[in-house]
Amino acid sequence: MKFLSLQPFVPSGSNFKASKQFFQQLGFTVNWDMGDYTGFEKDGCKFILQNYTNKDFAENFMLTVGVTNADEFRQEVIDKQLPEKFGIRFGE
């Protein structure tokens, strides 16, 4: 038996529409959309955004993401002004 995939359900927080826009701004494409669940993919990395708001869960939810060039990723986020547009924290 072989595992084929593992896709986390990521909570959207209080603004599902803005969360979808955020991930699209990061370059993820929508593979499918079922209303309260949306499948995203970029470079073979997949996850499911869930229209789910639970402050305690969201504040404790963590993922690690690997990229080929962290400086390039950081600059892209800054150039697109994602912290200002979406109210995210983004440090060095």
DRENLUM-446851 format. One record per atom (N, C-alpha, C, O): x, y, z; residue in one letter. Coordinates in pm, whole numbers, plus 50000, padded with zeros to 5 digits. Example, Ala and Ser with C-alpha at 12.3 -4.5 7.8 and 13.67 -1.06 7.14 Angstrom:
BEGIN
513194943150780a/512304955050780a/513204967050780a/514244966850846a/512854977550708s/513674989450714s/512905000350787s/513415011450804s/
This chain:
BEGIN
500844988350000m/500005000050000m/500895012450000m/501915012950068m/500475022349922k/501245034549906k/500325046549928k/499235047249872k/500785056050009f/500035068450026f/500175076649899f/501255077449841f/499085082849856l/499105090949735l/499115105849766l/499635113749687l/498535109849879s/498535123949914s/498125125750059s/497555116850122s/498425137450109l/497985141650241l/497715156550229l/498635164450210l/496445160350241q/496065174250222q/495405179550349q/494315175250386q/496075188950416p/495485194650538p/494285203550506p/494205209650400p/493365203950600f/492255213450596f/492725225750673f/492995225050793f/492815236950605v/493305249450663v/492095258150697v/491265260750610v/491985262750822p/490845271450858p/490995285150793p/492085290850788p/489885290450744s/489925303350675s/489925315250769s/490375326050731s/489445313450890g/489215324850976g/487895331250942g/487065325150873g/487685343250987s/486365349450975s/486015354250834s/484845356950807s/486995355350744n/486715360350610n/487195350250506n/488315351050457n/486325340750474f/486655330050379f/487035335750243f/488005331250182f/486295345550195k/486555351450064k/487955357750059k/488695355749963k/488315365250162a/489635371550167a/490735361050177a/491805362750118a/490495350250250s/491485339550260s/491725333150124s/492865330250089s/490665331050049k/490815325549913k/491635335049826k/492515330649752k/491355347949836q/492095357749758q/493565358149797q/494445359549712q/493845356849927f/495215356849976f/496025345549912f/497115347849860f/495485333449914f/496235322249858f/496375323349707f/497375318849650f/495395329149640q/495515331449498q/496605341849470q/497345340449373q/496725352049554q/497785362049540q/499165355749559q/500155360349501q/499235345249641l/500505338049660l/500835329049541l/501915323149536l/499895327949447g/500155320049327g/499495306449324g/499705298749230g/498695303249426f/497975290649427f/496795291449330f/496175301949316f/496495280449265t/495325279849178t/494225271849247t/494495262949328t/493005275149214v/491855267949267v/491635255549180v/491365256749060v/491755243849241n/491505231249168n/490025227949165n/489505222749066n/489365231049275w/487925228649285w/487355237349396w/488085241549487w/486075240049388d/485415248649486d/484025242849513d/483205241649423d/483785239049640m/482505233149677m/481785242049779m/481095237049868m/481935255049765g/481255264249856g/482085267049979g/482845276749982g/481955258750082d/482685260650207d/484045253550210d/484745254150311d/484405247150102y/485685240150089y/486255243249952y/485565242049851y/487535247149948t/488185250349821t/489545243649817t/490345245149909t/489805236149711g/491095229549694g/492065238349620g/491765243249511g/493245240349677f/494295248749617f/495515240249584f/495765229949647f/496285244849484e/497525238049448e/498515247949389e/498145257249317e/499785245849421k/500885253249359k/502115244249364k/502505239449470k/502705242049250d/503935234149239d/503815220449304d/504775215449364d/502645214349294g/502415201049351g/502035201149498g/501715190649554g/502055212749562c/501635213949702c/500135216749705c/499655226149640c/499405208749780k/497945209949784k/497445211249927k/498035205950021k/496325218449940f/495625219050067f/494185222650040f/493825226649929f/493355221350143i/491935224650133i/491655236050230i/491865234750351i/491175247050176l/490765258350260l/489335255950302l/488455253750219l/489115256350431q/487785253650487q/487205266450546q/487885273650618q/485955269150513n/485255280650571n/484935277150716n/483855272250748n/485905279850801y/485805275750941y/486435286451028y/487575290451007y/485685291051126t/486165301151218t/486115295751360t/485045293251414t/487285293951418n/487415290251558n/488725296351604n/489805291551571n/488615307051681k/489785314851720k/490875306351785k/492045307351748k/490505298051881d/491495289751950d/492205280251854d/493425278751858d/491425273951768f/492015264651671f/492925272051573f/494055267951549f/492425283051517a/493195290551418a/494505295951476a/495525296051408a/494475300551600e/495675305951661e/496685295151696e/497855298251722e/496275282751699n/497175271651729n/497545263551606n/498445255151612n/496875265951496f/497115258451372f/498435262851309f/498675274851293f/499295253251274m/500585256551214m/500885246951100m/500485235351101m/501585252251002l/502105244450890l/503525249150864l/503875260550894l/504335240550810t/505615245050759t/505545244450607t/504915235550550t/506185253950545v/506195254750400v/507635256850356v/508315265950405v/508105248550266g/509455250050214g/509405256550076g/508565253249993g/510315265850053v/510445272349922v/511915271649880v/512795269849963v/512155273149751t/513535272249702t/514365284449736t/515585283549748t/513705296049752n/514445308249780n/513615317149874n/512675323749830n/513955317250000a/513175324750100a/513225339750075a/512225346650096a/514365344950030d/514465359350002d/513545363349887d/512885373749893d/513505355049785e/512625357749671e/511155357149713e/510355365549672e/510805347449795f/509435346349846f/509075358649927f/508005364449909f/509965362650017r/509715374450102r/509505386850016r/508585394650042r/510345388649915q/510225400349829q/508915400249751q/508305410749731q/508495388549707e/507215387349635e/506055391549725e/505155398749682e/506065386949849v/505015390549944v/505005405649969v/503945411849975v/506185411449983i/506285425850005i/505835433649881i/505075443249892i/506305429249763d/505945436149639d/504435436049615d/503885445749564d/503795425149651k/502335424149634k/501565430849748k/500335431349745k/502295436049847q/501705442949963q/500685434150037q/499655439150083q/500985421350047l/500045412050112l/499855414850261l/498735413450309l/500895418850337p/500635422050478p/499625433350494p/498765432750582p/499735443550410e/498795454850419e/497405450850370e/496405454650431e/497335443350262k/496035439650204k/495255429950292k/494025430750300k/495975420850358f/495295410150430f/495535410350581f/495035401550652f/496265420150631g/496475421250775g/497275409850835g/497025405750948g/498235404750759i/499055393550810i/500345399050871i/500815409850835i/500895391350962r/502205394551020r/503275388050933r/503145376450895r/504305395550902f/505345390450815f/506655396850855f/506865408750832f/507525389150914g/508795394450963g/509975389850880g/509825383550776g/511145393250930e/512395389250863e/512485374250861e/513455368750809e/
